[in-house]
């Protein structure tokens, strides 16, 4: 069967969030009969090749990978990375031109890669963060940064926002603080756990606590070590998923904690749906996944990552989840008791919104 369209799909490689939500969009495109070529790098490419072993792929360099520091203050890093992102966007823009000549896709879809627009091709930009929230000391920059981001978004033919409008909106000010660009539309939440083949069925051996780790180093490892120290002498049955799909060595269990580097999506779906408590970062993809499964969690934002700190606070205020800062990790058991008492309202799905996208 001849595919309807050839689509080059290019997710950002900051942690696994962009890769995980790409699974939903790629499945939907394949259901339409399109051919999808994955363009990614590092852990993101490893993750997507495991999810889609039969798809063609190409390595897309990481032009502005972000690594958080446990020593250098975030304001100093932010100014350095802003320049790195601008230069990197130009680099990926020109690398895209090479891929267009060799692969000749009909459409290019970029999940939060700024430089993947092209005047001669139809391009789509995916982001939940139309308004980029700045740290407290730089709040005066939010509107200028929004205008710069809007200028980038308008370079694309379409902008997809993986969220829904109304009372069940998950992104809050990230998509609603400033007016949306004219080419932007909501697609409904993009969670791989909404796909029929990934919905949990049957009964496994549920865990009292499931920890899902993700995000850039060294903060991912710092949180893992802190949690291992607190949880190791608990009598609870605990599973810790490290979020390292590129690691091939088997991870040994520690103390009473079963550990794995990576699991297939369906296994994660069952693991989360039957967990007594879930502990995870407050990345936006994770929040969408929790909504798809109608599960509550203890959210621990990555220190200095303004978006995650906002989302953890926003979800806490909405009564969907409980938040805990990493520096106050000693309060873990107290916060888990608060989570136990929390009664969030069910999330109402509305994912027919994606079917209305005109590509």
Protein Blocks (a to p, Z undefined) as FASTA:
>chain_A
ZZfbdcdddddfehjklmmmmmmmmmmmmmnopacddddehjllmmmmmmmmmbccdddd
dfbbccddfkbcfklmmmmmmmmmmmmmmmmmmmmmmmmmmnopabdcdehiaklccfkb
ccddddfblbacddfklmmmmmmmmmmmmmmmmmpmbdcddddedjklcklmmlmmpccd
fkbccebjadfklpmklpcedjddddfbdcddedjdfklmmmmmmmmmmmmmpcbdcddd
ehpakbmbdcddehjbccdfbdcfklmmmmmmmpfbdcddfbfklmmmmmmnopacdddd
dehilklmmmmmmmmmnomaccddfklmmmmmmmmmmmmmpccddddddfklmmmpcZZ
